[in-house]
Amino acid sequence: ANNYEWISGNEKINKLYRVIYLEEIINREKTLFQFTYEYLKLNPNDCLWVEDDWVYTLNDMEKLKQRPFDPDWCYKDPRNL
């Protein structure tokens, strides 16, 4: 697997070991949400990196799970939850 480093500002956060690319999948936001939530429940120390330096943790996903599903969830900064 390729290793990529996540950079947030000037701070190195962690290393990225796997990449999933979803394009042209019906309801991809819901599929991504469900997959990410289940994956992070099994791997709580991992996280999901989405465009624009947004990193979702299990805690973030659990907060989102408590709300009605928002199809734009992955286009929003999780720090604003």
Kinemage of the C-alpha trace (Angstrom):
@kinemage 1
@onewidth
@group {chain A} dominant
@subgroup {mainchain}
@vectorlist {calphas} color= white
{ca ala a 1} P 0.000 0.000 0.000
{ca asn a 2} L 1.096 3.536 -0.641
{ca asn a 3} L 1.763 5.688 2.402
{ca tyr a 4} L 0.675 9.306 2.373
{ca glu a 5} L 1.093 11.804 5.174
{ca trp a 6} L -1.839 13.956 6.221
{ca ile a 7} L -0.928 17.572 6.725
{ca ser a 8} L -3.188 20.030 8.525
{ca gly a 9} L -1.673 23.480 8.366
{ca asn a 10} L 1.908 22.893 9.454
{ca glu a 11} L 1.071 19.906 11.646
{ca lys a 12} L 1.569 16.310 10.564
{ca ile a 13} L -1.463 14.348 11.772
{ca asn a 14} L -0.921 10.730 10.828
{ca lys a 15} L -0.216 8.452 7.910
{ca leu a 16} L -2.781 7.388 5.367
{ca tyr a 17} L -2.450 3.764 4.322
{ca arg a 18} L -5.564 3.065 2.262
{ca val a 19} L -7.569 5.133 -0.180
{ca ile a 20} L -11.138 4.517 -1.300
{ca tyr a 21} L -12.355 6.448 -4.297
{ca leu a 22} L -16.125 6.606 -4.826
{ca glu a 23} L -17.417 8.136 -8.010
{ca glu a 24} L -20.587 7.611 -9.990
{ca ile a 25} L -22.215 5.419 -7.348
{ca ile a 26} L -25.899 5.948 -6.664
{ca asn a 27} L -26.347 7.408 -3.173
{ca arg a 28} L -22.582 7.484 -2.704
{ca glu a 29} L -22.823 9.838 0.288
{ca lys a 30} L -25.102 7.413 2.129
{ca thr a 31} L -22.944 4.434 1.115
{ca leu a 32} L -19.818 6.251 2.282
{ca phe a 33} L -21.485 7.187 5.558
{ca gln a 34} L -22.634 3.640 6.288
{ca phe a 35} L -19.296 2.112 5.323
{ca thr a 36} L -17.294 4.660 7.301
{ca tyr a 37} L -19.426 4.323 10.392
{ca glu a 38} L -19.194 0.518 10.413
{ca tyr a 39} L -15.489 0.560 9.587
{ca leu a 40} L -14.678 3.027 12.360
{ca lys a 41} L -16.677 1.011 14.879
{ca leu a 42} L -14.324 -1.880 14.119
{ca asn a 43} L -11.237 0.350 13.868
{ca pro a 44} L -11.840 3.238 16.297
{ca asn a 45} L -8.295 4.585 16.053
{ca asp a 46} L -8.587 5.121 12.307
{ca cys a 47} L -10.315 8.046 10.631
{ca leu a 48} L -11.702 9.131 7.283
{ca trp a 49} L -9.981 11.926 5.413
{ca val a 50} L -12.212 13.792 2.975
{ca glu a 51} L -11.349 16.657 0.661
{ca asp a 52} L -10.235 19.993 2.076
{ca asp a 53} L -8.339 18.507 5.044
{ca trp a 54} L -11.483 17.269 6.778
{ca val a 55} L -10.910 14.293 9.014
{ca tyr a 56} L -13.841 12.340 10.449
{ca thr a 57} L -13.360 10.220 13.548
{ca leu a 58} L -15.675 7.648 15.072
{ca asn a 59} L -16.836 10.349 17.479
{ca asp a 60} L -17.772 12.591 14.534
{ca met a 61} L -19.639 9.771 12.843
{ca glu a 62} L -21.540 8.950 16.019
{ca lys a 63} L -22.637 12.588 16.318
{ca leu a 64} L -23.887 12.490 12.735
{ca lys a 65} L -25.635 9.174 13.300
{ca gln a 66} L -27.748 10.790 16.035
{ca arg a 67} L -29.232 13.224 13.508
{ca pro a 68} L -31.448 12.751 10.470
{ca phe a 69} L -29.270 11.760 7.524
{ca asp a 70} L -27.758 14.754 5.721
{ca pro a 71} L -26.645 13.790 2.184
{ca asp a 72} L -24.132 16.656 2.281
{ca trp a 73} L -22.434 15.449 5.464
{ca cys a 74} L -19.117 14.675 3.777
{ca tyr a 75} L -18.961 18.142 2.198
{ca lys a 76} L -19.051 19.849 5.595
{ca asp a 77} L -16.249 20.452 8.042
{ca pro a 78} L -16.675 17.976 10.952
{ca arg a 79} L -15.264 20.571 13.366
{ca asn a 80} L -18.581 22.403 12.931
{ca leu a 81} L -20.752 19.512 14.142
